[in-house]
Amino acid sequence: MVSADKLIVNQDLLTNSSTLNILVIDDHQLILGGTMKVLEEQYPQATIAKAGTASEAIAQINSANFDLIVMDLSIPQQAGMLAQIENGINLLQYLLKRYPQQNFLVQSSYVKALVRIKHEIDEHEGGFAIADKGLSESEMLIRVSLALQGATHTKDIKTALELKPEWLEVLKLAFEKGLTDRQIAIQMHRAERSVRTYWTKIQDVLGVYPEEGKNMRIQTEIRARQEGLID
């Protein structure tokens, strides 16, 4: 754990650093501008770049070294495309794997969705902090500082539900792709009986049980979306 005294000292060093490079990834211009303004005021000598899409972010990261990447999860893959949480999750997975010591701050209204890749986050060697977009500027800057120092702040997803990868795949194929259990089984190269077993496990974790007058599949979808397991 980083002590308060060390945090203050390191924060002072970072604030005065003229070599600090930060990349902000967000397609919402108002929020992007606000985030950059806060960072520029806190780190006046830093170089702060921006990217509005996943593709633009990858191009920037492949051509420069950043001390911190601040990113939203709901972003478009390319210019002109719709922003989707899945794009941000996929980008983060790619970056975690390729840059194991990179520092990240995920600033998003959809932080619960990070439970889908919690294992990768827990294994990451660099700094990793989470900041809901509803946080105050001062709290957000504290988490920026923690991430820059290589510390971890992920309590926002520590109490979230964890499902096995194959269970998450079932949810995605059923509710995002609209596939039947038979189609899911074919897609996953599993027996249809195995898919039905996955459903019972998923529903148990989500606390969805048979209840008169309610459709379990619909209730499962509602709970899965509430927990950020699917978009």
C-alpha positions, 0 to 999 in steps of 0.5 A: 500500500502507498503511504499518504506521505509517499503519495504527497511526495510523488504527487509533487514530483509528478506535477512538476514533471516536464516529461509526463506523457498522457493519452486520453481516450474518449469520443464524447467531446465535452467529457474529453475536453473536461478531462484534458482541462483537469489534467492540464491544470494538475500537470501543466508541463505534461504532454497530453494527447487525445484519441476518439476511437479504438483504432486511433488510440492503438495508432497513437500508443504504437507510435509513442510511450505514455506514462498514463492512458486514461480511457472510457469504455464506451468508444467507437472502433473507428470514426463514424461508428457507434460507441460500444462498451465491447470496443473499450473492453476489447481495446483494454484486453489488447493493451493489457496483454501487449503492454503489461507495465502500462499505467491505466485509469479507466474513467467510465460510467460503465466500470462494472463491465470490467468484471468481464476481464477482472482476471487480466486486470488482477494479473496486470503489472502496471498501475490500474485505477478505476474512476466512475465519471460521477466522481469529483475532480479531486477524487479523480485526480487521486486515482490518476496519481495512484495509477501513475505511481503503479498502484492499484485501485479497483475496489469498484469491481471487487464486489462484482460478480465473477463468471467463468469465460464460457458462461460469459460467452453464453450470455453474449451469444444469447443476448447480444447475438440472439442465438438459441441454445442449439446455435450456442452449442454449435458456436462453442463446440459444446453439447447442448446439454453443457449449454443448459448446465451453463445456464443453471450455473449462471442463474445461480450466480445471478440469484435467478431462480424459478418464480411463478409468473416470471420468465427465467431467461428474461430475468437472467438478461435483466440481472446480467445487464445490471451487473455489467456482464453484457452491453 
